Amino acid sequence: MARQRATEAFAVALFANLVSAAVRLSVVGQTDGQRALAGILPDLGAMAREAASASLDDLGACAFRSDIAAMRHETQYSRLFRS
């Protein structure tokens, strides 16, 4: 149960971050962003339940080039959402 709750919290935080980025980029307004997040919550719960019961083989993936690009992006001087 704890793993499932943690997975749900992670999924909600991930998608909330994506919606926040869309709002800051003016792709959607704040109200539409909240509607999008509220609309996906039931699916996030189902996804979290499935992920919580998955094995490492089910979850495993490899994306070396994507990871390297993300690391390079992190050290660029000019970033849209600098933290």
mmCIF file of the N, C-alpha and C atoms, coordinates in Angstrom:
data_MODEL
# 
_entry.id   MODEL 
# 
loop_
_atom_site.group_PDB 
_atom_site.id 
_atom_site.type_symbol 
_atom_site.label_atom_id 
_atom_site.label_alt_id 
_atom_site.label_comp_id 
_atom_site.label_asym_id 
_atom_site.label_entity_id 
_atom_site.label_seq_id 
_atom_site.pdbx_PDB_ins_code 
_atom_site.Cartn_x 
_atom_site.Cartn_y 
_atom_site.Cartn_z 
_atom_site.occupancy 
_atom_site.B_iso_or_equiv 
_atom_site.pdbx_formal_charge 
_atom_site.auth_seq_id 
_atom_site.auth_comp_id 
_atom_site.auth_asym_id 
_atom_site.auth_atom_id 
_atom_site.pdbx_PDB_model_num 
ATOM 1   N N  . MET A 1 1  ? 0.829  -1.204 0.000   1.00 0.00 ? 1  MET A N  1 
ATOM 2   C CA . MET A 1 1  ? 0.000  0.000  0.000   1.00 0.00 ? 1  MET A CA 1 
ATOM 3   C C  . MET A 1 1  ? 0.865  1.257  0.000   1.00 0.00 ? 1  MET A C  1 
ATOM 4   N N  . ALA A 1 2  ? 1.947  1.253  0.764   1.00 0.00 ? 2  ALA A N  1 
ATOM 5   C CA . ALA A 1 2  ? 2.821  2.437  0.810   1.00 0.00 ? 2  ALA A CA 1 
ATOM 6   C C  . ALA A 1 2  ? 3.467  2.688  -0.545  1.00 0.00 ? 2  ALA A C  1 
ATOM 7   N N  . ARG A 1 3  ? 3.861  1.617  -1.226  1.00 0.00 ? 3  ARG A N  1 
ATOM 8   C CA . ARG A 1 3  ? 4.468  1.781  -2.552  1.00 0.00 ? 3  ARG A CA 1 
ATOM 9   C C  . ARG A 1 3  ? 3.460  2.383  -3.522  1.00 0.00 ? 3  ARG A C  1 
ATOM 10  N N  . GLN A 1 4  ? 2.231  1.926  -3.456  1.00 0.00 ? 4  GLN A N  1 
ATOM 11  C CA . GLN A 1 4  ? 1.201  2.456  -4.350  1.00 0.00 ? 4  GLN A CA 1 
ATOM 12  C C  . GLN A 1 4  ? 0.950  3.932  -4.076  1.00 0.00 ? 4  GLN A C  1 
ATOM 13  N N  . ARG A 1 5  ? 0.877  4.314  -2.813  1.00 0.00 ? 5  ARG A N  1 
ATOM 14  C CA . ARG A 1 5  ? 0.638  5.728  -2.469  1.00 0.00 ? 5  ARG A CA 1 
ATOM 15  C C  . ARG A 1 5  ? 1.795  6.610  -2.920  1.00 0.00 ? 5  ARG A C  1 
ATOM 16  N N  . ALA A 1 6  ? 3.014  6.106  -2.747  1.00 0.00 ? 6  ALA A N  1 
ATOM 17  C CA . ALA A 1 6  ? 4.181  6.865  -3.190  1.00 0.00 ? 6  ALA A CA 1 
ATOM 18  C C  . ALA A 1 6  ? 4.189  7.010  -4.712  1.00 0.00 ? 6  ALA A C  1 
ATOM 19  N N  . THR A 1 7  ? 3.810  5.938  -5.403  1.00 0.00 ? 7  THR A N  1 
ATOM 20  C CA . THR A 1 7  ? 3.753  5.984  -6.859  1.00 0.00 ? 7  THR A CA 1 
ATOM 21  C C  . THR A 1 7  ? 2.681  6.950  -7.324  1.00 0.00 ? 7  THR A C  1 
ATOM 22  N N  . GLU A 1 8  ? 1.537  6.958  -6.668  1.00 0.00 ? 8  GLU A N  1 
ATOM 23  C CA . GLU A 1 8  ? 0.470  7.910  -7.009  1.00 0.00 ? 8  GLU A CA 1 
ATOM 24  C C  . GLU A 1 8  ? 0.946  9.340  -6.798  1.00 0.00 ? 8  GLU A C  1 
ATOM 25  N N  . ALA A 1 9  ? 1.603  9.598  -5.668  1.00 0.00 ? 9  ALA A N  1 
ATOM 26  C CA . ALA A 1 9  ? 2.097  10.949 -5.377  1.00 0.00 ? 9  ALA A CA 1 
ATOM 27  C C  . ALA A 1 9  ? 3.119  11.388 -6.420  1.00 0.00 ? 9  ALA A C  1 
ATOM 28  N N  . PHE A 1 10 ? 4.007  10.480 -6.811  1.00 0.00 ? 10 PHE A N  1 
ATOM 29  C CA . PHE A 1 10 ? 5.002  10.800 -7.824  1.00 0.00 ? 10 PHE A CA 1 
ATOM 30  C C  . PHE A 1 10 ? 4.333  11.130 -9.151  1.00 0.00 ? 10 PHE A C  1 
ATOM 31  N N  . ALA A 1 11 ? 3.354  10.320 -9.556  1.00 0.00 ? 11 ALA A N  1 
ATOM 32  C CA . ALA A 1 11 ? 2.668  10.544 -10.831 1.00 0.00 ? 11 ALA A CA 1 
ATOM 33  C C  . ALA A 1 11 ? 1.931  11.877 -10.837 1.00 0.00 ? 11 ALA A C  1 
ATOM 34  N N  . VAL A 1 12 ? 1.252  12.191 -9.747  1.00 0.00 ? 12 VAL A N  1 
ATOM 35  C CA . VAL A 1 12 ? 0.536  13.471 -9.668  1.00 0.00 ? 12 VAL A CA 1 
ATOM 36  C C  . VAL A 1 12 ? 1.525  14.633 -9.733  1.00 0.00 ? 12 VAL A C  1 
ATOM 37  N N  . ALA A 1 13 ? 2.642  14.532 -9.015  1.00 0.00 ? 13 ALA A N  1 
ATOM 38  C CA . ALA A 1 13 ? 3.647  15.603 -9.032  1.00 0.00 ? 13 ALA A CA 1 
ATOM 39  C C  . ALA A 1 13 ? 4.239  15.766 -10.424 1.00 0.00 ? 13 ALA A C  1 
ATOM 40  N N  . LEU A 1 14 ? 4.511  14.666 -11.103 1.00 0.00 ? 14 LEU A N  1 
ATOM 41  C CA . LEU A 1 14 ? 5.076  14.724 -12.442 1.00 0.00 ? 14 LEU A CA 1 
ATOM 42  C C  . LEU A 1 14 ? 4.131  15.438 -13.405 1.00 0.00 ? 14 LEU A C  1 
ATOM 43  N N  . PHE A 1 15 ? 2.870  15.027 -13.407 1.00 0.00 ? 15 PHE A N  1 
ATOM 44  C CA . PHE A 1 15 ? 1.921  15.636 -14.325 1.00 0.00 ? 15 PHE A CA 1 
ATOM 45  C C  . PHE A 1 15 ? 1.568  17.068 -13.916 1.00 0.00 ? 15 PHE A C  1 
ATOM 46  N N  . ALA A 1 16 ? 1.557  17.369 -12.644 1.00 0.00 ? 16 ALA A N  1 
ATOM 47  C CA . ALA A 1 16 ? 1.336  18.748 -12.202 1.00 0.00 ? 16 ALA A CA 1 
ATOM 48  C C  . ALA A 1 16 ? 2.468  19.646 -12.692 1.00 0.00 ? 16 ALA A C  1 
ATOM 49  N N  . ASN A 1 17 ? 3.694  19.126 -12.694 1.00 0.00 ? 17 ASN A N  1 
ATOM 50  C CA . ASN A 1 17 ? 4.830  19.875 -13.202 1.00 0.00 ? 17 ASN A CA 1 
ATOM 51  C C  . ASN A 1 17 ? 4.682  20.134 -14.703 1.00 0.00 ? 17 ASN A C  1 
ATOM 52  N N  . LEU A 1 18 ? 4.234  19.138 -15.453 1.00 0.00 ? 18 LEU A N  1 
ATOM 53  C CA . LEU A 1 18 ? 4.026  19.321 -16.889 1.00 0.00 ? 18 LEU A CA 1 
ATOM 54  C C  . LEU A 1 18 ? 2.931  20.345 -17.170 1.00 0.00 ? 18 LEU A C  1 
ATOM 55  N N  . VAL A 1 19 ? 1.849  20.288 -16.408 1.00 0.00 ? 19 VAL A N  1 
ATOM 56  C CA . VAL A 1 19 ? 0.767  21.261 -16.576 1.00 0.00 ? 19 VAL A CA 1 
ATOM 57  C C  . VAL A 1 19 ? 1.263  22.655 -16.212 1.00 0.00 ? 19 VAL A C  1 
ATOM 58  N N  . SER A 1 20 ? 2.045  22.762 -15.154 1.00 0.00 ? 20 SER A N  1 
ATOM 59  C CA . SER A 1 20 ? 2.604  24.051 -14.763 1.00 0.00 ? 20 SER A CA 1 
ATOM 60  C C  . SER A 1 20 ? 3.472  24.636 -15.872 1.00 0.00 ? 20 SER A C  1 
ATOM 61  N N  . ALA A 1 21 ? 4.279  23.806 -16.505 1.00 0.00 ? 21 ALA A N  1 
ATOM 62  C CA . ALA A 1 21 ? 5.112  24.271 -17.619 1.00 0.00 ? 21 ALA A CA 1 
ATOM 63  C C  . ALA A 1 21 ? 4.242  24.753 -18.772 1.00 0.00 ? 21 ALA A C  1 
ATOM 64  N N  . ALA A 1 22 ? 3.170  24.030 -19.065 1.00 0.00 ? 22 ALA A N  1 
ATOM 65  C CA . ALA A 1 22 ? 2.265  24.442 -20.143 1.00 0.00 ? 22 ALA A CA 1 
ATOM 66  C C  . ALA A 1 22 ? 1.603  25.778 -19.832 1.00 0.00 ? 22 ALA A C  1 
ATOM 67  N N  . VAL A 1 23 ? 1.245  25.990 -18.579 1.00 0.00 ? 23 VAL A N  1 
ATOM 68  C CA . VAL A 1 23 ? 0.638  27.264 -18.179 1.00 0.00 ? 23 VAL A CA 1 
ATOM 69  C C  . VAL A 1 23 ? 1.662  28.388 -18.314 1.00 0.00 ? 23 VAL A C  1 
ATOM 70  N N  . ARG A 1 24 ? 2.898  28.162 -17.841 1.00 0.00 ? 24 ARG A N  1 
ATOM 71  C CA . ARG A 1 24 ? 3.926  29.207 -17.922 1.00 0.00 ? 24 ARG A CA 1 
ATOM 72  C C  . ARG A 1 24 ? 4.315  29.518 -19.358 1.00 0.00 ? 24 ARG A C  1 
ATOM 73  N N  . LEU A 1 25 ? 4.219  28.547 -20.241 1.00 0.00 ? 25 LEU A N  1 
ATOM 74  C CA . LEU A 1 25 ? 4.506  28.779 -21.654 1.00 0.00 ? 25 LEU A CA 1 
ATOM 75  C C  . LEU A 1 25 ? 3.310  29.386 -22.379 1.00 0.00 ? 25 LEU A C  1 
ATOM 76  N N  . SER A 1 26 ? 2.218  29.573 -21.671 1.00 0.00 ? 26 SER A N  1 
ATOM 77  C CA . SER A 1 26 ? 0.965  30.121 -22.221 1.00 0.00 ? 26 SER A CA 1 
ATOM 78  C C  . SER A 1 26 ? 0.355  29.219 -23.285 1.00 0.00 ? 26 SER A C  1 
ATOM 79  N N  . VAL A 1 27 ? 0.602  27.919 -23.170 1.00 0.00 ? 27 VAL A N  1 
ATOM 80  C CA . VAL A 1 27 ? -0.033 26.960 -24.062 1.00 0.00 ? 27 VAL A CA 1 
ATOM 81  C C  . VAL A 1 27 ? -1.492 26.789 -23.657 1.00 0.00 ? 27 VAL A C  1 
ATOM 82  N N  . VAL A 1 28 ? -1.729 26.750 -22.357 1.00 0.00 ? 28 VAL A N  1 
ATOM 83  C CA . VAL A 1 28 ? -3.079 26.696 -21.802 1.00 0.00 ? 28 VAL A CA 1 
ATOM 84  C C  . VAL A 1 28 ? -3.162 27.701 -20.662 1.00 0.00 ? 28 VAL A C  1 
ATOM 85  N N  . GLY A 1 29 ? -4.357 28.104 -20.339 1.00 0.00 ? 29 GLY A N  1 
ATOM 86  C CA . GLY A 1 29 ? -4.557 28.985 -19.201 1.00 0.00 ? 29 GLY A CA 1 
ATOM 87  C C  . GLY A 1 29 ? -4.587 28.188 -17.903 1.00 0.00 ? 29 GLY A C  1 
ATOM 88  N N  . GLN A 1 30 ? -4.646 28.907 -16.793 1.00 0.00 ? 30 GLN A N  1 
ATOM 89  C CA . GLN A 1 30 ? -4.637 28.243 -15.494 1.00 0.00 ? 30 GLN A CA 1 
ATOM 90  C C  . GLN A 1 30 ? -5.849 27.345 -15.293 1.00 0.00 ? 30 GLN A C  1 
ATOM 91  N N  . THR A 1 31 ? -6.997 27.821 -15.684 1.00 0.00 ? 31 THR A N  1 
ATOM 92  C CA . THR A 1 31 ? -8.222 27.021 -15.508 1.00 0.00 ? 31 THR A CA 1 
ATOM 93  C C  . THR A 1 31 ? -8.175 25.759 -16.358 1.00 0.00 ? 31 THR A C  1 
ATOM 94  N N  . ASP A 1 32 ? -7.770 25.905 -17.624 1.00 0.00 ? 32 ASP A N  1 
ATOM 95  C CA . ASP A 1 32 ? -7.667 24.723 -18.488 1.00 0.00 ? 32 ASP A CA 1 
ATOM 96  C C  . ASP A 1 32 ? -6.590 23.765 -17.998 1.00 0.00 ? 32 ASP A C  1 
ATOM 97  N N  . GLY A 1 33 ? -5.520 24.296 -17.441 1.00 0.00 ? 33 GLY A N  1 
ATOM 98  C CA . GLY A 1 33 ? -4.486 23.444 -16.872 1.00 0.00 ? 33 GLY A CA 1 
ATOM 99  C C  . GLY A 1 33 ? -5.011 22.628 -15.711 1.00 0.00 ? 33 GLY A C  1 
ATOM 100 N N  . GLN A 1 34 ? -5.779 23.255 -14.841 1.00 0.00 ? 34 GLN A N  1 
ATOM 101 C CA . GLN A 1 34 ? -6.376 22.535 -13.711 1.00 0.00 ? 34 GLN A CA 1 
ATOM 102 C C  . GLN A 1 34 ? -7.391 21.509 -14.186 1.00 0.00 ? 34 GLN A C  1 
ATOM 103 N N  . ARG A 1 35 ? -8.145 21.852 -15.221 1.00 0.00 ? 35 ARG A N  1 
ATOM 104 C CA . ARG A 1 35 ? -9.108 20.887 -15.786 1.00 0.00 ? 35 ARG A CA 1 
ATOM 105 C C  . ARG A 1 35 ? -8.380 19.671 -16.362 1.00 0.00 ? 35 ARG A C  1 
ATOM 106 N N  . ALA A 1 36 ? -7.284 19.932 -17.057 1.00 0.00 ? 36 ALA A N  1 
ATOM 107 C CA . ALA A 1 36 ? -6.513 18.827 -17.639 1.00 0.00 ? 36 ALA A CA 1 
ATOM 108 C C  . ALA A 1 36 ? -5.973 17.921 -16.541 1.00 0.00 ? 36 ALA A C  1 
ATOM 109 N N  . LEU A 1 37 ? -5.432 18.517 -15.487 1.00 0.00 ? 37 LEU A N  1 
ATOM 110 C CA . LEU A 1 37 ? -4.900 17.717 -14.385 1.00 0.00 ? 37 LEU A CA 1 
ATOM 111 C C  . LEU A 1 37 ? -6.014 16.934 -13.690 1.00 0.00 ? 37 LEU A C  1 
ATOM 112 N N  . ALA A 1 38 ? -7.147 17.579 -13.436 1.00 0.00 ? 38 ALA A N  1 
ATOM 113 C CA . ALA A 1 38 ? -8.275 16.885 -12.796 1.00 0.00 ? 38 ALA A CA 1 
ATOM 114 C C  . ALA A 1 38 ? -8.799 15.755 -13.680 1.00 0.00 ? 38 ALA A C  1 
ATOM 115 N N  . GLY A 1 39 ? -8.779 15.949 -14.983 1.00 0.00 ? 39 GLY A N  1 
ATOM 116 C CA . GLY A 1 39 ? -9.276 14.927 -15.897 1.00 0.00 ? 39 GLY A CA 1 
ATOM 117 C C  . GLY A 1 39 ? -8.393 13.691 -15.964 1.00 0.00 ? 39 GLY A C  1 
ATOM 118 N N  . ILE A 1 40 ? -7.107 13.877 -15.713 1.00 0.00 ? 40 ILE A N  1 
ATOM 119 C CA . ILE A 1 40 ? -6.184 12.742 -15.824 1.00 0.00 ? 40 ILE A CA 1 
ATOM 120 C C  . ILE A 1 40 ? -5.996 12.008 -14.497 1.00 0.00 ? 40 ILE A C  1 
ATOM 121 N N  . LEU A 1 41 ? -6.462 12.566 -13.402 1.00 0.00 ? 41 LEU A N  1 
ATOM 122 C CA . LEU A 1 41 ? -6.250 11.944 -12.089 1.00 0.00 ? 41 LEU A CA 1 
ATOM 123 C C  . LEU A 1 41 ? -6.740 10.500 -11.997 1.00 0.00 ? 41 LEU A C  1 
ATOM 124 N N  . PRO A 1 42 ? -7.943 10.165 -12.494 1.00 0.00 ? 42 PRO A N  1 
ATOM 125 C CA . PRO A 1 42 ? -8.358 8.752  -12.416 1.00 0.00 ? 42 PRO A CA 1 
ATOM 126 C C  . PRO A 1 42 ? -7.399 7.819  -13.162 1.00 0.00 ? 42 PRO A C  1 
ATOM 127 N N  . ASP A 1 43 ? -6.900 8.262  -14.308 1.00 0.00 ? 43 ASP A N  1 
ATOM 128 C CA . ASP A 1 43 ? -5.951 7.443  -15.066 1.00 0.00 ? 43 ASP A CA 1 
ATOM 129 C C  . ASP A 1 43 ? -4.620 7.329  -14.327 1.00 0.00 ? 43 ASP A C  1 
ATOM 130 N N  . LEU A 1 44 ? -4.214 8.385  -13.637 1.00 0.00 ? 44 LEU A N  1 
ATOM 131 C CA . LEU A 1 44 ? -2.969 8.333  -12.871 1.00 0.00 ? 44 LEU A CA 1 
ATOM 132 C C  . LEU A 1 44 ? -3.070 7.321  -11.739 1.00 0.00 ? 44 LEU A C  1 
ATOM 133 N N  . GLY A 1 45 ? -4.228 7.252  -11.111 1.00 0.00 ? 45 GLY A N  1 
ATOM 134 C CA . GLY A 1 45 ? -4.435 6.269  -10.047 1.00 0.00 ? 45 GLY A CA 1 
ATOM 135 C C  . GLY A 1 45 ? -4.301 4.852  -10.572 1.00 0.00 ? 45 GLY A C  1 
ATOM 136 N N  . ALA A 1 46 ? -4.911 4.578  -11.720 1.00 0.00 ? 46 ALA A N  1 
ATOM 137 C CA . ALA A 1 46 ? -4.819 3.247  -12.326 1.00 0.00 ? 46 ALA A CA 1 
ATOM 138 C C  . ALA A 1 46 ? -3.381 2.942  -12.742 1.00 0.00 ? 46 ALA A C  1 
ATOM 139 N N  . MET A 1 47 ? -2.706 3.936  -13.309 1.00 0.00 ? 47 MET A N  1 
ATOM 140 C CA . MET A 1 47 ? -1.317 3.751  -13.720 1.00 0.00 ? 47 MET A CA 1 
ATOM 141 C C  . MET A 1 47 ? -0.428 3.476  -12.508 1.00 0.00 ? 47 MET A C  1 
ATOM 142 N N  . ALA A 1 48 ? -0.666 4.178  -11.425 1.00 0.00 ? 48 ALA A N  1 
ATOM 143 C CA . ALA A 1 48 ? 0.130  3.985  -10.205 1.00 0.00 ? 48 ALA A CA 1 
ATOM 144 C C  . ALA A 1 48 ? -0.094 2.595  -9.617  1.00 0.00 ? 48 ALA A C  1 
ATOM 145 N N  . ARG A 1 49 ? -1.333 2.129  -9.617  1.00 0.00 ? 49 ARG A N  1 
ATOM 146 C CA . ARG A 1 49 ? -1.619 0.782  -9.115  1.00 0.00 ? 49 ARG A CA 1 
ATOM 147 C C  . ARG A 1 49 ? -0.893 -0.274 -9.937  1.00 0.00 ? 49 ARG A C  1 
ATOM 148 N N  . GLU A 1 50 ? -0.899 -0.094 -11.252 1.00 0.00 ? 50 GLU A N  1 
ATOM 149 C CA . GLU A 1 50 ? -0.219 -1.043 -12.130 1.00 0.00 ? 50 GLU A CA 1 
ATOM 150 C C  . GLU A 1 50 ? 1.296  -0.990 -11.911 1.00 0.00 ? 50 GLU A C  1 
ATOM 151 N N  . ALA A 1 51 ? 1.848  0.202  -11.792 1.00 0.00 ? 51 ALA A N  1 
ATOM 152 C CA . ALA A 1 51 ? 3.297  0.342  -11.599 1.00 0.00 ? 51 ALA A CA 1 
ATOM 153 C C  . ALA A 1 51 ? 3.732  -0.192 -10.243 1.00 0.00 ? 51 ALA A C  1 
ATOM 154 N N  . ALA A 1 52 ? 2.895  -0.016 -9.213  1.00 0.00 ? 52 ALA A N  1 
ATOM 155 C CA . ALA A 1 52 ? 3.255  -0.468 -7.867  1.00 0.00 ? 52 ALA A CA 1 
ATOM 156 C C  . ALA A 1 52 ? 3.372  -1.986 -7.792  1.00 0.00 ? 52 ALA A C  1 
ATOM 157 N N  . SER A 1 53 ? 2.631  -2.683 -8.640  1.00 0.00 ? 53 SER A N  1 
ATOM 158 C CA . SER A 1 53 ? 2.686  -4.148 -8.614  1.00 0.00 ? 53 SER A CA 1 
ATOM 159 C C  . SER A 1 53 ? 3.611  -4.715 -9.686  1.00 0.00 ? 53 SER A C  1 
ATOM 160 N N  . ALA A 1 54 ? 4.286  -3.860 -10.437 1.00 0.00 ? 54 ALA A N  1 
ATOM 161 C CA . ALA A 1 54 ? 5.164  -4.318 -11.514 1.00 0.00 ? 54 ALA A CA 1 
ATOM 162 C C  . ALA A 1 54 ? 6.533  -4.721 -10.968 1.00 0.00 ? 54 ALA A C  1 
ATOM 163 N N  . SER A 1 55 ? 7.184  -5.598 -11.687 1.00 0.00 ? 55 SER A N  1 
ATOM 164 C CA . SER A 1 55 ? 8.557  -5.990 -11.319 1.00 0.00 ? 55 SER A CA 1 
ATOM 165 C C  . SER A 1 55 ? 9.541  -5.038 -12.006 1.00 0.00 ? 55 SER A C  1 
ATOM 166 N N  . LEU A 1 56 ? 10.800 -5.137 -11.638 1.00 0.00 ? 56 LEU A N  1 
ATOM 167 C CA . LEU A 1 56 ? 11.820 -4.302 -12.278 1.00 0.00 ? 56 LEU A CA 1 
ATOM 168 C C  . LEU A 1 56 ? 11.922 -4.598 -13.768 1.00 0.00 ? 56 LEU A C  1 
ATOM 169 N N  . ASP A 1 57 ? 11.711 -5.849 -14.153 1.00 0.00 ? 57 ASP A N  1 
ATOM 170 C CA . ASP A 1 57 ? 11.728 -6.189 -15.575 1.00 0.00 ? 57 ASP A CA 1 
ATOM 171 C C  . ASP A 1 57 ? 10.588 -5.503 -16.328 1.00 0.00 ? 57 ASP A C  1 
ATOM 172 N N  . ASP A 1 58 ? 9.446  -5.352 -15.664 1.00 0.00 ? 58 ASP A N  1 
ATOM 173 C CA . ASP A 1 58 ? 8.315  -4.663 -16.288 1.00 0.00 ? 58 ASP A CA 1 
ATOM 174 C C  . ASP A 1 58 ? 8.588  -3.173 -16.451 1.00 0.00 ? 58 ASP A C  1 
ATOM 175 N N  . LEU A 1 59 ? 9.325  -2.600 -15.515 1.00 0.00 ? 59 LEU A N  1 
ATOM 176 C CA . LEU A 1 59 ? 9.556  -1.157 -15.497 1.00 0.00 ? 59 LEU A CA 1 
ATOM 177 C C  . LEU A 1 59 ? 10.843 -0.737 -16.196 1.00 0.00 ? 59 LEU A C  1 
ATOM 178 N N  . GLY A 1 60 ? 11.733 -1.650 -16.434 1.00 0.00 ? 60 GLY A N  1 
ATOM 179 C CA . GLY A 1 60 ? 13.060 -1.323 -16.951 1.00 0.00 ? 60 GLY A CA 1 
ATOM 180 C C  . GLY A 1 60 ? 13.030 -0.658 -18.312 1.00 0.00 ? 60 GLY A C  1 
ATOM 181 N N  . ALA A 1 61 ? 13.953 0.256  -18.519 1.00 0.00 ? 61 ALA A N  1 
ATOM 182 C CA . ALA A 1 61 ? 14.114 0.930  -19.793 1.00 0.00 ? 61 ALA A CA 1 
ATOM 183 C C  . ALA A 1 61 ? 15.518 1.523  -19.849 1.00 0.00 ? 61 ALA A C  1 
ATOM 184 N N  . CYS A 1 62 ? 15.917 1.930  -21.014 1.00 0.00 ? 62 CYS A N  1 
ATOM 185 C CA . CYS A 1 62 ? 17.236 2.513  -21.186 1.00 0.00 ? 62 CYS A CA 1 
ATOM 186 C C  . CYS A 1 62 ? 17.136 3.623  -22.224 1.00 0.00 ? 62 CYS A C  1 
ATOM 187 N N  . ALA A 1 63 ? 17.608 4.792  -21.891 1.00 0.00 ? 63 ALA A N  1 
ATOM 188 C CA . ALA A 1 63 ? 17.566 5.925  -22.809 1.00 0.00 ? 63 ALA A CA 1 
ATOM 189 C C  . ALA A 1 63 ? 18.829 6.765  -22.629 1.00 0.00 ? 63 ALA A C  1 
ATOM 190 N N  . PHE A 1 64 ? 19.972 6.194  -22.972 1.00 0.00 ? 64 PHE A N  1 
ATOM 191 C CA . PHE A 1 64 ? 21.247 6.876  -22.745 1.00 0.00 ? 64 PHE A CA 1 
ATOM 192 C C  . PHE A 1 64 ? 21.312 8.234  -23.432 1.00 0.00 ? 64 PHE A C  1 
ATOM 193 N N  . ARG A 1 65 ? 20.915 8.299  -24.685 1.00 0.00 ? 65 ARG A N  1 
ATOM 194 C CA . ARG A 1 65 ? 21.018 9.569  -25.423 1.00 0.00 ? 65 ARG A CA 1 
ATOM 195 C C  . ARG A 1 65 ? 20.100 10.629 -24.818 1.00 0.00 ? 65 ARG A C  1 
ATOM 196 N N  . SER A 1 66 ? 18.922 10.219 -24.427 1.00 0.00 ? 66 SER A N  1 
ATOM 197 C CA . SER A 1 66 ? 18.009 11.159 -23.782 1.00 0.00 ? 66 SER A CA 1 
ATOM 198 C C  . SER A 1 66 ? 18.573 11.648 -22.451 1.00 0.00 ? 66 SER A C  1 
ATOM 199 N N  . ASP A 1 67 ? 19.158 10.745 -21.685 1.00 0.00 ? 67 ASP A N  1 
ATOM 200 C CA . ASP A 1 67 ? 19.765 11.125 -20.406 1.00 0.00 ? 67 ASP A CA 1 
ATOM 201 C C  . ASP A 1 67 ? 20.935 12.090 -20.605 1.00 0.00 ? 67 ASP A C  1 
ATOM 202 N N  . ILE A 1 68 ? 21.754 11.836 -21.604 1.00 0.00 ? 68 ILE A N  1 
ATOM 203 C CA . ILE A 1 68 ? 22.887 12.722 -21.883 1.00 0.00 ? 68 ILE A CA 1 
ATOM 204 C C  . ILE A 1 68 ? 22.384 14.098 -22.316 1.00 0.00 ? 68 ILE A C  1 
ATOM 205 N N  . ALA A 1 69 ? 21.370 14.138 -23.159 1.00 0.00 ? 69 ALA A N  1 
ATOM 206 C CA . ALA A 1 69 ? 20.805 15.424 -23.582 1.00 0.00 ? 69 ALA A CA 1 
ATOM 207 C C  . ALA A 1 69 ? 20.229 16.177 -22.394 1.00 0.00 ? 69 ALA A C  1 
ATOM 208 N N  . ALA A 1 70 ? 19.579 15.474 -21.482 1.00 0.00 ? 70 ALA A N  1 
ATOM 209 C CA . ALA A 1 70 ? 19.023 16.124 -20.290 1.00 0.00 ? 70 ALA A CA 1 
ATOM 210 C C  . ALA A 1 70 ? 20.133 16.682 -19.412 1.00 0.00 ? 70 ALA A C  1 
ATOM 211 N N  . MET A 1 71 ? 21.240 15.942 -19.286 1.00 0.00 ? 71 MET A N  1 
ATOM 212 C CA . MET A 1 71 ? 22.362 16.433 -18.484 1.00 0.00 ? 71 MET A CA 1 
ATOM 213 C C  . MET A 1 71 ? 22.981 17.672 -19.109 1.00 0.00 ? 71 MET A C  1 
ATOM 214 N N  . ARG A 1 72 ? 23.091 17.696 -20.420 1.00 0.00 ? 72 ARG A N  1 
ATOM 215 C CA . ARG A 1 72 ? 23.641 18.881 -21.101 1.00 0.00 ? 72 ARG A CA 1 
ATOM 216 C C  . ARG A 1 72 ? 22.701 20.068 -20.941 1.00 0.00 ? 72 ARG A C  1 
ATOM 217 N N  . HIS A 1 73 ? 21.419 19.827 -21.038 1.00 0.00 ? 73 HIS A N  1 
ATOM 218 C CA . HIS A 1 73 ? 20.438 20.902 -20.897 1.00 0.00 ? 73 HIS A CA 1 
ATOM 219 C C  . HIS A 1 73 ? 20.524 21.530 -19.507 1.00 0.00 ? 73 HIS A C  1 
ATOM 220 N N  . GLU A 1 74 ? 20.768 20.710 -18.518 1.00 0.00 ? 74 GLU A N  1 
ATOM 221 C CA . GLU A 1 74 ? 20.814 21.193 -17.141 1.00 0.00 ? 74 GLU A CA 1 
ATOM 222 C C  . GLU A 1 74 ? 21.919 22.217 -16.922 1.00 0.00 ? 74 GLU A C  1 
ATOM 223 N N  . THR A 1 75 ? 23.011 22.116 -17.660 1.00 0.00 ? 75 THR A N  1 
ATOM 224 C CA . THR A 1 75 ? 24.145 23.015 -17.444 1.00 0.00 ? 75 THR A CA 1 
ATOM 225 C C  . THR A 1 75 ? 24.189 24.178 -18.426 1.00 0.00 ? 75 THR A C  1 
ATOM 226 N N  . GLN A 1 76 ? 23.215 24.300 -19.294 1.00 0.00 ? 76 GLN A N  1 
ATOM 227 C CA . GLN A 1 76 ? 23.185 25.442 -20.215 1.00 0.00 ? 76 GLN A CA 1 
ATOM 228 C C  . GLN A 1 76 ? 22.941 26.728 -19.439 1.00 0.00 ? 76 GLN A C  1 
ATOM 229 N N  . TYR A 1 77 ? 23.500 27.820 -19.936 1.00 0.00 ? 77 TYR A N  1 
ATOM 230 C CA . TYR A 1 77 ? 23.342 29.090 -19.228 1.00 0.00 ? 77 TYR A CA 1 
ATOM 231 C C  . TYR A 1 77 ? 21.894 29.571 -19.282 1.00 0.00 ? 77 TYR A C  1 
ATOM 232 N N  . SER A 1 78 ? 21.331 29.589 -20.460 1.00 0.00 ? 78 SER A N  1 
ATOM 233 C CA . SER A 1 78 ? 19.972 30.110 -20.629 1.00 0.00 ? 78 SER A CA 1 
ATOM 234 C C  . SER A 1 78 ? 18.979 28.962 -20.666 1.00 0.00 ? 78 SER A C  1 
ATOM 235 N N  . ARG A 1 79 ? 18.124 28.883 -19.677 1.00 0.00 ? 79 ARG A N  1 
ATOM 236 C CA . ARG A 1 79 ? 17.070 27.876 -19.651 1.00 0.00 ? 79 ARG A CA 1 
ATOM 237 C C  . ARG A 1 79 ? 15.760 28.568 -19.357 1.00 0.00 ? 79 ARG A C  1 
ATOM 238 N N  . LEU A 1 80 ? 14.710 28.035 -19.913 1.00 0.00 ? 80 LEU A N  1 
ATOM 239 C CA . LEU A 1 80 ? 13.395 28.650 -19.740 1.00 0.00 ? 80 LEU A CA 1 
ATOM 240 C C  . LEU A 1 80 ? 12.941 28.614 -18.289 1.00 0.00 ? 80 LEU A C  1 
ATOM 241 N N  . PHE A 1 81 ? 13.100 27.487 -17.629 1.00 0.00 ? 81 PHE A N  1 
ATOM 242 C CA . PHE A 1 81 ? 12.659 27.334 -16.237 1.00 0.00 ? 81 PHE A CA 1 
ATOM 243 C C  . PHE A 1 81 ? 13.872 27.063 -15.377 1.00 0.00 ? 81 PHE A C  1 
ATOM 244 N N  . ARG A 1 82 ? 14.711 28.026 -15.198 1.00 0.00 ? 82 ARG A N  1 
ATOM 245 C CA . ARG A 1 82 ? 15.940 27.866 -14.423 1.00 0.00 ? 82 ARG A CA 1 
ATOM 246 C C  . ARG A 1 82 ? 15.586 27.733 -12.945 1.00 0.00 ? 82 ARG A C  1 
ATOM 247 N N  . SER A 1 83 ? 16.100 26.703 -12.312 1.00 0.00 ? 83 SER A N  1 
ATOM 248 C CA . SER A 1 83 ? 15.790 26.504 -10.906 1.00 0.00 ? 83 SER A CA 1 
ATOM 249 C C  . SER A 1 83 ? 17.048 26.550 -10.070 1.00 0.00 ? 83 SER A C  1 
# 
